[in-house]
Amino acid sequence: MRYKVTGGSDGVSGLDVGTKRYDAGDEVELTAKQAEWLLEQGYVESVDAKTSKAKTVVEELTVEEETEL
């Protein structure tokens, strides 16, 4: 599965997978077992739509009219 390196809590942490280095913003191919703790700790996020845990947030906006005094 494909994951995006988030950089962790400081936003600059990278990953070493095999002999290759992946920095924040890079995409990396990982197995579910490899990605498990990285997901839990916030170092990667899924880019596969079907496995993404991202939630869509819909915010309702209201408009208030100003009244003249």
C-alpha positions in Angstrom: 0.0 0.0 0.0 1.1 3.6 -0.6 1.7 6.0 2.2 2.8 9.6 2.4 5.5 10.5 4.9 4.1 13.2 7.2 7.3 14.0 9.0 6.0 13.0 12.4 5.2 15.4 15.3 8.0 17.8 14.3 7.1 17.6 10.6 10.7 16.9 9.4 11.2 13.3 10.3 11.9 10.9 7.5 12.0 7.1 7.0 14.7 4.7 5.9 13.2 1.7 4.1 15.8 -0.7 2.9 18.6 1.4 1.4 16.3 4.3 0.5 15.5 7.5 2.4 12.0 9.0 2.3 11.5 12.5 3.6 8.4 14.4 4.7 6.1 14.7 1.7 7.5 11.7 -0.2 5.3 8.6 -1.0 6.5 5.2 0.0 5.3 1.6 -0.6 4.9 -0.3 2.7 3.3 -3.5 3.8 0.5 -3.3 6.4 2.8 -4.7 9.0 5.6 -2.2 8.2 3.1 0.7 8.3 1.2 -0.3 11.5 3.3 1.6 14.1 4.2 4.3 11.7 0.5 5.1 11.2 -0.2 4.9 14.9 2.7 7.3 15.7 1.7 9.7 12.9 4.8 9.3 10.7 2.8 8.2 7.6 -0.8 8.5 6.3 -2.5 6.4 3.7 -2.8 7.7 0.2 -5.0 4.8 -1.0 -8.6 6.0 -0.9 -10.0 2.7 0.1 -7.7 2.3 3.1 -7.5 6.0 4.2 -8.8 6.8 7.7 -9.2 10.4 6.8 -12.6 11.8 7.5 -14.3 14.4 5.4 -15.4 17.4 7.5 -18.3 19.5 6.3 -18.8 22.8 8.1 -22.0 24.6 7.8 -21.7 28.3 7.4 -24.3 30.8 8.4 -24.6 34.4 7.2 -26.0 37.0 9.5 -27.3 40.2 7.9 -26.2 43.5 9.4 -28.9 45.8 10.4 -28.5 49.6 10.4 -29.3 51.5 13.5 
